[in-house]
């Protein structure tokens, strides 16, 4: 998806340039109609040609950007490339506290802004309901590995494709670093644009910051599951 950034930039820059030049061109035409014909020199003619060339260049930028974006969208229909985000946050609590709180999946809406509900079906299966790019989506996920105080990995089994892992590292006395790595595949145009401008990354960063506030403000976890899930 990162390749779409130049595309969007080309579209935006070309569109703005085209709009500005069209306004300038319209102003010059108005001035010409209201002025004296003999007041125009070869310099003005040359300038007019220059503006016309700029208009063509701007239009070309818009056209090329549109073709690139269209090409990326067609590629997405046949397996859009995965996007990856990696974010981390340091917590002033022990590893056990941070890990235990994260295992309380049904409390995720307390710190994940776009998540409406997480329902735990059993020890390794969850059902999610969240708003993605302005639309409500639901999907199922499976815990594929879980090691107390170390890591929790998952993958979606229905709905929007996503996989990831959260790790917990002791970095000092009663200090923990929580690292999140997630791979996902944007589906709609809005999701692809949001991904291109870093919307998912900013959301993940905000979620981790709210998790930090939640745990540190309490100083203790609200619960914890200490079972182990063998990697599969």
Secondary structure in CASP SS format (residue, H / E / C, confidence):
PFRMAT SS
TARGET T0000
AUTHOR 0000-0000-0000
METHOD secondary structure of the structure
MODEL  1
X C 1.00
X C 1.00
X C 1.00
X H 1.00
X H 1.00
X H 1.00
X H 1.00
X H 1.00
X H 1.00
X H 1.00
X H 1.00
X H 1.00
X H 1.00
X H 1.00
X H 1.00
X H 1.00
X H 1.00
X H 1.00
X H 1.00
X H 1.00
X H 1.00
X H 1.00
X H 1.00
X H 1.00
X H 1.00
X H 1.00
X H 1.00
X H 1.00
X H 1.00
X H 1.00
X H 1.00
X H 1.00
X H 1.00
X H 1.00
X C 1.00
X C 1.00
X H 1.00
X H 1.00
X H 1.00
X C 1.00
X C 1.00
X H 1.00
X H 1.00
X H 1.00
X H 1.00
X H 1.00
X H 1.00
X H 1.00
X H 1.00
X H 1.00
X H 1.00
X H 1.00
X H 1.00
X H 1.00
X H 1.00
X H 1.00
X H 1.00
X H 1.00
X H 1.00
X H 1.00
X H 1.00
X H 1.00
X H 1.00
X H 1.00
X H 1.00
X H 1.00
X H 1.00
X H 1.00
X H 1.00
X H 1.00
X H 1.00
X H 1.00
X H 1.00
X H 1.00
X H 1.00
X H 1.00
X H 1.00
X C 1.00
X C 1.00
X C 1.00
X C 1.00
X C 1.00
X E 1.00
X E 1.00
X E 1.00
X E 1.00
X E 1.00
X E 1.00
X E 1.00
X E 1.00
X E 1.00
X C 1.00
X C 1.00
X C 1.00
X H 1.00
X H 1.00
X H 1.00
X H 1.00
X H 1.00
X H 1.00
X H 1.00
X H 1.00
X C 1.00
X C 1.00
X H 1.00
X H 1.00
X H 1.00
X H 1.00
X H 1.00
X H 1.00
X C 1.00
X C 1.00
X C 1.00
X C 1.00
X E 1.00
X E 1.00
X E 1.00
X E 1.00
X E 1.00
X E 1.00
X E 1.00
X E 1.00
X C 1.00
X C 1.00
X E 1.00
X E 1.00
X E 1.00
X E 1.00
X E 1.00
X E 1.00
X E 1.00
X E 1.00
X C 1.00
X C 1.00
X E 1.00
X E 1.00
X E 1.00
X E 1.00
X E 1.00
X E 1.00
X E 1.00
X E 1.00
X E 1.00
X E 1.00
X E 1.00
X E 1.00
X E 1.00
X C 1.00
X C 1.00
X C 1.00
X E 1.00
X E 1.00
X E 1.00
X E 1.00
X E 1.00
X E 1.00
X C 1.00
X C 1.00
X C 1.00
X C 1.00
X C 1.00
X E 1.00
X E 1.00
X E 1.00
X E 1.00
X E 1.00
X E 1.00
X E 1.00
X E 1.00
X E 1.00
X E 1.00
X E 1.00
X C 1.00
X C 1.00
X E 1.00
X E 1.00
X E 1.00
X E 1.00
X E 1.00
X E 1.00
X E 1.00
X E 1.00
X E 1.00
X E 1.00
X C 1.00
X C 1.00
X C 1.00
X C 1.00
X H 1.00
X H 1.00
X H 1.00
X H 1.00
X H 1.00
X H 1.00
X H 1.00
X H 1.00
X C 1.00
X C 1.00
X H 1.00
X H 1.00
X H 1.00
X H 1.00
X H 1.00
X H 1.00
X H 1.00
X H 1.00
X H 1.00
X H 1.00
X H 1.00
X H 1.00
X H 1.00
X H 1.00
X H 1.00
X H 1.00
X H 1.00
X H 1.00
X H 1.00
X H 1.00
X C 1.00
X C 1.00
X C 1.00
X C 1.00
X C 1.00
X C 1.00
X C 1.00
X C 1.00
X C 1.00
X C 1.00
X E 1.00
X C 1.00
X C 1.00
X C 1.00
END
